[in-house]
Amino acid sequence: GHPGSSKSLAKLIVKGCMSGLSSSSQLLDHLCQIHMTSFQCSPQSEAEGIERTFMSAKKFISDESNTQHRRVMPVVVLDEIGLAEDSKKMPSSTPVPEK
């Protein structure tokens, strides 16, 4: 989105609402909690960096220490994805790893 379009505010609202069982709202406490991971894109970004971020999120799902019976869901945020479009290696066209 364009500067000033409240992207950061939207992330904060989503993260605040998706608090799982620790939510302050009974309306939202049945939703899973999210664990947000960001990847800062740049013209030097490479596909491997984006893939590692997604693989880390995937590992979080299968991690046995996630004891809340999958009540925590990882979310990957690609910050400034437009900057990655300027990369000669085109990392933003990297396929997302399968589940």
N, CA, C and O atoms as a GROMACS GRO file, in nm:
protein
  396
    1GLY      N    1   0.081  -0.119   0.000
    1GLY     CA    2   0.000   0.000   0.000
    1GLY      C    3   0.085   0.125   0.000
    1GLY      O    4   0.206   0.122   0.026
    2HIS      N    5   0.021   0.233  -0.029
    2HIS     CA    6   0.088   0.363  -0.034
    2HIS      C    7   0.124   0.409   0.107
    2HIS      O    8   0.061   0.368   0.204
    3PRO      N    9   0.227   0.496   0.118
    3PRO     CA   10   0.260   0.551   0.250
    3PRO      C   11   0.137   0.619   0.311
    3PRO      O   12   0.062   0.689   0.242
    4GLY      N   13   0.119   0.597   0.438
    4GLY     CA   14   0.007   0.658   0.508
    4GLY      C   15  -0.123   0.580   0.497
    4GLY      O   16  -0.227   0.628   0.541
    5SER      N   17  -0.118   0.459   0.439
    5SER     CA   18  -0.242   0.381   0.424
    5SER      C   19  -0.266   0.288   0.542
    5SER      O   20  -0.347   0.196   0.532
    6SER      N   21  -0.199   0.310   0.651
    6SER     CA   22  -0.221   0.241   0.779
    6SER      C   23  -0.188   0.093   0.777
    6SER      O   24  -0.255   0.014   0.842
    7LYS      N   25  -0.085   0.055   0.703
    7LYS     CA   26  -0.043  -0.085   0.701
    7LYS      C   27   0.006  -0.130   0.839
    7LYS      O   28  -0.032  -0.236   0.887
    8SER      N   29   0.088  -0.048   0.902
    8SER     CA   30   0.140  -0.083   1.035
    8SER      C   31   0.028  -0.089   1.137
    8SER      O   32   0.026  -0.177   1.223
    9LEU      N   33  -0.065   0.003   1.128
    9LEU     CA   34  -0.180   0.001   1.219
    9LEU      C   35  -0.262  -0.125   1.198
    9LEU      O   36  -0.307  -0.186   1.295
   10ALA      N   37  -0.281  -0.165   1.074
   10ALA     CA   38  -0.357  -0.288   1.044
   10ALA      C   39  -0.288  -0.409   1.106
   10ALA      O   40  -0.354  -0.497   1.162
   11LYS      N   41  -0.154  -0.416   1.096
   11LYS     CA   42  -0.080  -0.528   1.157
   11LYS      C   43  -0.101  -0.529   1.308
   11LYS      O   44  -0.123  -0.635   1.366
   12LEU      N   45  -0.095  -0.412   1.371
   12LEU     CA   46  -0.115  -0.405   1.516
   12LEU      C   47  -0.255  -0.449   1.556
   12LEU      O   48  -0.272  -0.518   1.656
   13ILE      N   49  -0.354  -0.409   1.479
   13ILE     CA   50  -0.492  -0.446   1.510
   13ILE      C   51  -0.511  -0.597   1.497
   13ILE      O   52  -0.570  -0.661   1.584
   14VAL      N   53  -0.460  -0.653   1.387
   14VAL     CA   54  -0.473  -0.798   1.367
   14VAL      C   55  -0.402  -0.873   1.478
   14VAL      O   56  -0.458  -0.967   1.535
   15LYS      N   57  -0.280  -0.832   1.510
   15LYS     CA   58  -0.206  -0.900   1.616
   15LYS      C   59  -0.276  -0.886   1.751
   15LYS      O   60  -0.279  -0.980   1.830
   16GLY      N   61  -0.334  -0.769   1.776
   16GLY     CA   62  -0.405  -0.747   1.901
   16GLY      C   63  -0.532  -0.830   1.911
   16GLY      O   64  -0.566  -0.879   2.019
   17CYS      N   65  -0.601  -0.846   1.801
   17CYS     CA   66  -0.726  -0.924   1.800
   17CYS      C   67  -0.700  -1.074   1.803
   17CYS      O   68  -0.778  -1.150   1.860
   18MET      N   69  -0.592  -1.117   1.742
   18MET     CA   70  -0.561  -1.259   1.733
   18MET      C   71  -0.469  -1.298   1.849
   18MET      O   72  -0.354  -1.336   1.828
   19SER      N   73  -0.521  -1.289   1.969
   19SER     CA   74  -0.444  -1.320   2.090
   19SER      C   75  -0.481  -1.454   2.150
   19SER      O   76  -0.429  -1.492   2.255
   20GLY      N   77  -0.570  -1.524   2.084
   20GLY     CA   78  -0.609  -1.656   2.133
   20GLY      C   79  -0.678  -1.650   2.266
   20GLY      O   80  -0.761  -1.561   2.291
   21LEU      N   81  -0.645  -1.744   2.352
   21LEU     CA   82  -0.710  -1.755   2.483
   21LEU      C   83  -0.681  -1.635   2.573
   21LEU      O   84  -0.754  -1.612   2.669
   22SER      N   85  -0.576  -1.560   2.545
   22SER     CA   86  -0.544  -1.443   2.628
   22SER      C   87  -0.610  -1.316   2.576
   22SER      O   88  -0.580  -1.206   2.623
   23SER      N   89  -0.699  -1.329   2.480
   23SER     CA   90  -0.771  -1.215   2.426
   23SER      C   91  -0.857  -1.150   2.535
   23SER      O   92  -0.911  -1.220   2.621
   24SER      N   93  -0.869  -1.019   2.530
   24SER     CA   94  -0.954  -0.949   2.627
   24SER      C   95  -1.101  -0.952   2.586
   24SER      O   96  -1.188  -0.907   2.661
   25SER      N   97  -1.128  -1.005   2.468
   25SER     CA   98  -1.265  -1.010   2.418
   25SER      C   99  -1.314  -1.154   2.407
   25SER      O  100  -1.247  -1.238   2.347
   26GLN      N  101  -1.430  -1.182   2.464
   26GLN     CA  102  -1.487  -1.316   2.452
   26GLN      C  103  -1.524  -1.345   2.307
   26GLN      O  104  -1.530  -1.462   2.266
   27LEU      N  105  -1.549  -1.242   2.231
   27LEU     CA  106  -1.583  -1.258   2.090
   27LEU      C  107  -1.465  -1.314   2.011
   27LEU      O  108  -1.484  -1.384   1.911
   28LEU      N  109  -1.344  -1.282   2.056
   28LEU     CA  110  -1.224  -1.320   1.980
   28LEU      C  111  -1.141  -1.430   2.046
   28LEU      O  112  -1.047  -1.480   1.983
   29ASP      N  113  -1.172  -1.471   2.168
   29ASP     CA  114  -1.084  -1.565   2.238
   29ASP      C  115  -1.086  -1.706   2.180
   29ASP      O  116  -1.001  -1.788   2.216
   30HIS      N  117  -1.179  -1.736   2.091
   30HIS     CA  118  -1.182  -1.869   2.027
   30HIS      C  119  -1.088  -1.875   1.906
   30HIS      O  120  -1.058  -1.983   1.856
   31LEU      N  121  -1.040  -1.759   1.861
   31LEU     CA  122  -0.948  -1.756   1.748
   31LEU      C  123  -0.808  -1.795   1.792
   31LEU      O  124  -0.771  -1.776   1.908
   32CYS      N  125  -0.732  -1.851   1.700
   32CYS     CA  126  -0.595  -1.889   1.737
   32CYS      C  127  -0.510  -1.763   1.755
   32CYS      O  128  -0.539  -1.657   1.700
   33GLN      N  129  -0.405  -1.779   1.832
   33GLN     CA  130  -0.309  -1.671   1.851
   33GLN      C  131  -0.213  -1.673   1.732
   33GLN      O  132  -0.180  -1.780   1.682
   34ILE      N  133  -0.170  -1.555   1.687
   34ILE     CA  134  -0.074  -1.552   1.578
   34ILE      C  135   0.064  -1.515   1.629
   34ILE      O  136   0.079  -1.440   1.726
   35HIS      N  137   0.163  -1.568   1.562
   35HIS     CA  138   0.304  -1.534   1.586
   35HIS      C  139   0.353  -1.470   1.457
   35HIS      O  140   0.376  -1.539   1.357
   36MET      N  141   0.370  -1.338   1.459
   36MET     CA  142   0.403  -1.264   1.338
   36MET      C  143   0.555  -1.255   1.318
   36MET      O  144   0.628  -1.214   1.408
   37THR      N  145   0.600  -1.295   1.199
   37THR     CA  146   0.741  -1.287   1.161
   37THR      C  147   0.749  -1.200   1.037
   37THR      O  148   0.674  -1.219   0.941
   38SER      N  149   0.840  -1.104   1.038
   38SER     CA  150   0.854  -1.015   0.924
   38SER      C  151   0.982  -1.042   0.848
   38SER      O  152   1.085  -1.078   0.905
   39PHE      N  153   0.975  -1.022   0.717
   39PHE     CA  154   1.094  -1.026   0.632
   39PHE      C  155   1.103  -0.889   0.566
   39PHE      O  156   1.012  -0.849   0.492
   40GLN      N  157   1.212  -0.817   0.591
   40GLN     CA  158   1.231  -0.684   0.533
   40GLN      C  159   1.288  -0.698   0.393
   40GLN      O  160   1.405  -0.732   0.376
   41CYS      N  161   1.206  -0.670   0.294
   41CYS     CA  162   1.249  -0.681   0.154
   41CYS      C  163   1.334  -0.560   0.115
   41CYS      O  164   1.320  -0.452   0.173
   42SER      N  165   1.420  -0.580   0.018
   42SER     CA  166   1.504  -0.473  -0.036
   42SER      C  167   1.543  -0.511  -0.179
   42SER      O  168   1.518  -0.624  -0.222
   43PRO      N  169   1.602  -0.419  -0.251
   43PRO     CA  170   1.648  -0.454  -0.387
   43PRO      C  171   1.754  -0.565  -0.386
   43PRO      O  172   1.780  -0.625  -0.490
   44GLN      N  173   1.816  -0.591  -0.270
   44GLN     CA  174   1.916  -0.697  -0.260
   44GLN      C  175   1.856  -0.829  -0.210
   44GLN      O  176   1.928  -0.927  -0.193
   45SER      N  177   1.726  -0.832  -0.187
   45SER     CA  178   1.662  -0.954  -0.137
   45SER      C  179   1.681  -1.070  -0.234
   45SER      O  180   1.683  -1.052  -0.356
   46GLU      N  181   1.696  -1.187  -0.176
   46GLU     CA  182   1.709  -1.309  -0.255
   46GLU      C  183   1.601  -1.407  -0.214
   46GLU      O  184   1.551  -1.403  -0.102
   47ALA      N  185   1.565  -1.493  -0.305
   47ALA     CA  186   1.460  -1.592  -0.281
   47ALA      C  187   1.490  -1.677  -0.158
   47ALA      O  188   1.400  -1.714  -0.084
   48GLU      N  189   1.617  -1.709  -0.137
   48GLU     CA  190   1.655  -1.794  -0.025
   48GLU      C  191   1.615  -1.732   0.109
   48GLU      O  192   1.573  -1.803   0.200
   49GLY      N  193   1.627  -1.600   0.121
   49GLY     CA  194   1.590  -1.533   0.245
   49GLY      C  195   1.442  -1.545   0.272
   49GLY      O  196   1.400  -1.570   0.385
   50ILE      N  197   1.360  -1.526   0.168
   50ILE     CA  198   1.216  -1.539   0.183
   50ILE      C  199   1.180  -1.684   0.215
   50ILE      O  200   1.096  -1.710   0.301
   51GLU      N  201   1.244  -1.777   0.145
   51GLU     CA  202   1.217  -1.919   0.170
   51GLU      C  203   1.252  -1.957   0.314
   51GLU      O  204   1.177  -2.031   0.378
   52ARG      N  205   1.366  -1.906   0.365
   52ARG     CA  206   1.406  -1.938   0.503
   52ARG      C  207   1.301  -1.886   0.602
   52ARG      O  208   1.273  -1.950   0.703
   53THR      N  209   1.245  -1.768   0.573
   53THR     CA  210   1.144  -1.711   0.662
   53THR      C  211   1.020  -1.800   0.665
   53THR      O  212   0.964  -1.827   0.772
   54PHE      N  213   0.976  -1.846   0.548
   54PHE     CA  214   0.860  -1.935   0.543
   54PHE      C  215   0.889  -2.070   0.606
   54PHE      O  216   0.803  -2.128   0.673
   55MET      N  217   1.010  -2.121   0.586
   55MET     CA  218   1.046  -2.250   0.645
   55MET      C  219   1.051  -2.239   0.799
   55MET      O  220   1.014  -2.333   0.870
   56SER      N  221   1.096  -2.125   0.848
   56SER     CA  222   1.098  -2.103   0.992
   56SER      C  223   0.955  -2.104   1.047
   56SER      O  224   0.929  -2.159   1.154
   57ALA      N  225   0.863  -2.041   0.974
   57ALA     CA  226   0.722  -2.042   1.015
   57ALA      C  227   0.666  -2.183   1.011
   57ALA      O  228   0.593  -2.224   1.101
   58LYS      N  229   0.701  -2.257   0.908
   58LYS     CA  230   0.653  -2.396   0.896
   58LYS      C  231   0.706  -2.480   1.012
   58LYS      O  232   0.634  -2.564   1.067
   59LYS      N  233   0.832  -2.459   1.049
   59LYS     CA  234   0.892  -2.533   1.160
   59LYS      C  235   0.821  -2.499   1.290
   59LYS      O  236   0.804  -2.585   1.377
   60PHE      N  237   0.779  -2.375   1.304
   60PHE     CA  238   0.707  -2.332   1.424
   60PHE      C  239   0.578  -2.411   1.439
   60PHE      O  240   0.541  -2.448   1.550
   61ILE      N  241   0.509  -2.438   1.328
   61ILE     CA  242   0.385  -2.514   1.332
   61ILE      C  243   0.410  -2.657   1.380
   61ILE      O  244   0.335  -2.710   1.462
   62SER      N  245   0.517  -2.719   1.330
   62SER     CA  246   0.542  -2.858   1.363
   62SER      C  247   0.622  -2.876   1.491
   62SER      O  248   0.645  -2.989   1.535
   63ASP      N  249   0.666  -2.766   1.552
   63ASP     CA  250   0.744  -2.772   1.674
   63ASP      C  251   0.659  -2.829   1.787
   63ASP      O  252   0.551  -2.779   1.816
   64GLU      N  253   0.708  -2.934   1.849
   64GLU     CA  254   0.632  -3.000   1.954
   64GLU      C  255   0.618  -2.915   2.079
   64GLU      O  256   0.536  -2.945   2.166
   65SER      N  257   0.698  -2.807   2.090
   65SER     CA  258   0.683  -2.720   2.206
   65SER      C  259   0.563  -2.628   2.190
   65SER      O  260   0.528  -2.556   2.283
   66ASN      N  261   0.501  -2.629   2.074
   66ASN     CA  262   0.378  -2.553   2.052
   66ASN      C  263   0.266  -2.635   2.118
   66ASN      O  264   0.190  -2.705   2.051
   67THR      N  265   0.258  -2.624   2.250
   67THR     CA  266   0.175  -2.714   2.329
   67THR      C  267   0.028  -2.677   2.334
   67THR      O  268  -0.051  -2.748   2.397
   68GLN      N  269  -0.010  -2.569   2.273
   68GLN     CA  270  -0.150  -2.529   2.281
   68GLN      C  271  -0.233  -2.593   2.170
   68GLN      O  272  -0.332  -2.535   2.124
   69HIS      N  273  -0.193  -2.710   2.126
   69HIS     CA  274  -0.266  -2.786   2.025
   69HIS      C  275  -0.294  -2.702   1.901
   69HIS      O  276  -0.408  -2.691   1.854
   70ARG      N  277  -0.187  -2.645   1.852
   70ARG     CA  278  -0.193  -2.564   1.730
   70ARG      C  279  -0.283  -2.441   1.745
   70ARG      O  280  -0.346  -2.397   1.649
   71ARG      N  281  -0.288  -2.389   1.865
   71ARG     CA  282  -0.364  -2.266   1.888
   71ARG      C  283  -0.280  -2.143   1.853
   71ARG      O  284  -0.330  -2.031   1.860
   72VAL      N  285  -0.154  -2.163   1.815
   72VAL     CA  286  -0.068  -2.054   1.772
   72VAL      C  287  -0.034  -2.075   1.626
   72VAL      O  288   0.017  -2.181   1.588
   73MET      N  289  -0.062  -1.976   1.544
   73MET     CA  290  -0.042  -1.986   1.400
   73MET      C  291   0.059  -1.880   1.355
   73MET      O  292   0.041  -1.761   1.384
   74PRO      N  293   0.164  -1.922   1.286
   74PRO     CA  294   0.260  -1.823   1.237
   74PRO      C  295   0.205  -1.747   1.117
   74PRO      O  296   0.131  -1.801   1.035
   75VAL      N  297   0.244  -1.620   1.108
   75VAL     CA  298   0.207  -1.535   0.996
   75VAL      C  299   0.334  -1.468   0.947
   75VAL      O  300   0.408  -1.408   1.025
   76VAL      N  301   0.361  -1.479   0.817
   76VAL     CA  302   0.479  -1.415   0.758
   76VAL      C  303   0.434  -1.286   0.690
   76VAL      O  304   0.343  -1.286   0.607
   77VAL      N  305   0.500  -1.176   0.725
   77VAL     CA  306   0.472  -1.046   0.665
   77VAL      C  307   0.594  -1.006   0.583
   77VAL      O  308   0.706  -0.999   0.635
   78LEU      N  309   0.572  -0.980   0.455
   78LEU     CA  310   0.680  -0.934   0.368
   78LEU      C  311   0.674  -0.782   0.365
   78LEU      O  312   0.596  -0.723   0.290
   79ASP      N  313   0.758  -0.718   0.446
   79ASP     CA  314   0.762  -0.572   0.452
   79ASP      C  315   0.828  -0.515   0.328
   79ASP      O  316   0.931  -0.565   0.282
   80GLU      N  317   0.768  -0.411   0.275
   80GLU     CA  318   0.821  -0.340   0.157
   80GLU      C  319   0.845  -0.434   0.040
   80GLU      O  320   0.951  -0.432  -0.022
   81ILE      N  321   0.745  -0.518   0.010
   81ILE     CA  322   0.758  -0.616  -0.099
   81ILE      C  323   0.790  -0.548  -0.231
   81ILE      O  324   0.855  -0.608  -0.317
   82GLY      N  325   0.747  -0.425  -0.250
   82GLY     CA  326   0.776  -0.352  -0.373
   82GLY      C  327   0.925  -0.335  -0.398
   82GLY      O  328   0.968  -0.330  -0.512
   83LEU      N  329   1.004  -0.325  -0.291
   83LEU     CA  330   1.149  -0.312  -0.306
   83LEU      C  331   1.211  -0.439  -0.361
   83LEU      O  332   1.311  -0.434  -0.434
   84ALA      N  333   1.153  -0.554  -0.328
   84ALA     CA  334   1.205  -0.681  -0.379
   84ALA      C  335   1.180  -0.693  -0.528
   84ALA      O  336   1.252  -0.765  -0.598
   85GLU      N  337   1.080  -0.623  -0.578
   85GLU     CA  338   1.052  -0.626  -0.721
   85GLU      C  339   1.168  -0.568  -0.801
   85GLU      O  340   1.185  -0.600  -0.919
   86ASP      N  341   1.248  -0.482  -0.737
   86ASP     CA  342   1.362  -0.421  -0.804
   86ASP      C  343   1.484  -0.513  -0.807
   86ASP      O  344   1.584  -0.481  -0.872
   87SER      N  345   1.476  -0.626  -0.738
   87SER     CA  346   1.588  -0.719  -0.734
   87SER      C  347   1.599  -0.795  -0.867
   87SER      O  348   1.498  -0.838  -0.923
   88LYS      N  349   1.719  -0.810  -0.915
   88LYS     CA  350   1.741  -0.884  -1.039
   88LYS      C  351   1.708  -1.033  -1.024
   88LYS      O  352   1.684  -1.103  -1.122
   89LYS      N  353   1.708  -1.080  -0.898
   89LYS     CA  354   1.683  -1.223  -0.874
   89LYS      C  355   1.535  -1.253  -0.854
   89LYS      O  356   1.498  -1.368  -0.835
   90MET      N  357   1.450  -1.151  -0.859
   90MET     CA  358   1.304  -1.167  -0.850
   90MET      C  359   1.260  -1.258  -0.733
   90MET      O  360   1.192  -1.358  -0.756
   91PRO      N  361   1.298  -1.225  -0.610
   91PRO     CA  362   1.259  -1.312  -0.498
   91PRO      C  363   1.109  -1.313  -0.472
   91PRO      O  364   1.058  -1.409  -0.414
   92SER      N  365   1.038  -1.210  -0.514
   92SER     CA  366   0.895  -1.206  -0.484
   92SER      C  367   0.815  -1.303  -0.570
   92SER      O  368   0.696  -1.323  -0.546
   93SER      N  369   0.880  -1.363  -0.670
   93SER     CA  370   0.811  -1.464  -0.751
   93SER      C  371   0.844  -1.604  -0.702
   93SER      O  372   0.816  -1.703  -0.771
   94THR      N  373   0.904  -1.613  -0.582
   94THR     CA  374   0.938  -1.742  -0.521
   94THR      C  375   0.810  -1.812  -0.477
   94THR      O  376   0.728  -1.751  -0.408
   95PRO      N  377   0.790  -1.938  -0.516
   95PRO     CA  378   0.671  -2.009  -0.468
   95PRO      C  379   0.677  -2.031  -0.318
   95PRO      O  380   0.784  -2.055  -0.263
   96VAL      N  381   0.562  -2.024  -0.252
   96VAL     CA  382   0.554  -2.049  -0.109
   96VAL      C  383   0.568  -2.198  -0.085
   96VAL      O  384   0.503  -2.278  -0.153
   97PRO      N  385   0.655  -2.238   0.011
   97PRO     CA  386   0.673  -2.380   0.039
   97PRO      C  387   0.541  -2.447   0.077
   97PRO      O  388   0.455  -2.386   0.140
   98GLU      N  389   0.526  -2.571   0.038
   98GLU     CA  390   0.406  -2.650   0.068
   98GLU      C  391   0.399  -2.678   0.217
   98GLU      O  392   0.500  -2.668   0.286
   99LYS      N  393   0.281  -2.714   0.266
   99LYS     CA  394   0.263  -2.751   0.408
   99LYS      C  395   0.333  -2.880   0.437
   99LYS      O  396   0.330  -2.928   0.550
   0.00000   0.00000   0.00000
